Amino acid sequence: MQSRQIVYTPQGVCSKLMMVELNEKNVIEDVRIIGGCNGNTQGLCALLKGMDADEAIRRLEGIDCGGKGTSCPDQMSKALKQARAKNS
């Protein structure tokens, strides 16, 4: 099995597009976010590279931004779930 890249359109946040690549061992190889708060999205991308997708999902899922019920990290957890599903 080779690495898989998905493109995810987040909902309810400032970022417009998330691209995630997982390798065959479920490790995040690359992540890019278009839109959103530049410093925060760059930081999120840098922290996620090399992390196990399940661990990232566990840490990010449910984070709320300003009472929106979601956030860029929460949306990233959804993108990672989608990428993981395509890798199985």
C-alpha positions in Angstrom: 0.0 0.0 0.0 1.3 3.4 -0.9 0.8 6.8 0.8 -2.5 8.5 0.1 -3.3 12.2 -0.2 -6.8 13.6 0.4 -8.2 17.1 -0.1 -10.7 18.1 2.5 -13.0 21.2 2.5 -13.4 22.3 6.2 -16.8 23.5 7.4 -17.4 26.4 9.8 -13.9 27.7 10.0 -11.7 30.3 8.3 -9.5 27.8 6.5 -10.7 26.9 3.0 -8.8 23.7 2.1 -6.8 21.0 3.9 -4.5 18.5 2.1 -3.2 15.5 4.1 -0.9 12.7 3.0 -0.6 9.6 5.1 1.9 6.8 4.5 1.1 3.1 4.7 1.9 3.1 8.5 -0.7 5.8 9.2 1.9 8.5 9.8 1.3 12.0 8.5 3.8 12.7 5.7 2.6 16.1 4.7 -0.2 18.5 5.6 -1.1 21.8 4.1 -3.8 24.3 5.0 -5.1 27.0 2.7 -6.6 30.1 4.4 -7.2 30.6 8.1 -4.8 32.3 10.6 -1.5 31.9 8.9 0.7 31.5 12.0 -1.7 29.0 13.6 -2.1 26.9 10.4 1.7 26.8 9.8 2.2 25.7 13.4 -0.4 23.0 13.1 1.1 21.7 9.9 4.6 21.7 11.4 3.5 19.8 14.6 1.5 17.2 12.7 4.2 16.1 10.2 5.6 12.7 11.4 2.8 12.1 13.9 0.6 9.0 13.9 -2.8 10.0 12.5 -4.7 8.3 15.3 -2.8 10.2 17.9 -3.3 13.5 16.1 -7.1 12.8 15.8 -7.2 12.0 19.6 -5.5 15.3 20.4 -7.4 17.6 17.9 -10.9 16.2 17.9 -13.5 18.4 19.7 -11.3 21.6 20.0 -13.7 24.6 19.7 -12.9 28.1 18.4 -15.0 30.9 19.8 -18.1 28.9 20.4 -18.3 27.7 16.7 -18.6 24.1 17.7 -15.5 23.4 15.7 -12.1 24.8 14.9 -9.3 24.3 12.4 -7.7 21.6 14.6 -11.1 19.8 14.9 -11.6 20.1 11.1 -8.1 18.6 10.7 -9.2 15.6 12.8 -12.0 15.1 10.3 -9.6 15.4 7.3 -7.3 12.8 9.0 -10.2 10.4 9.6 -11.0 10.7 5.9 -7.4 10.1 4.9 -7.1 7.1 7.3 -10.3 5.6 5.8 -8.9 5.8 2.3 -5.7 4.1 3.5 -7.5 1.1 4.8 
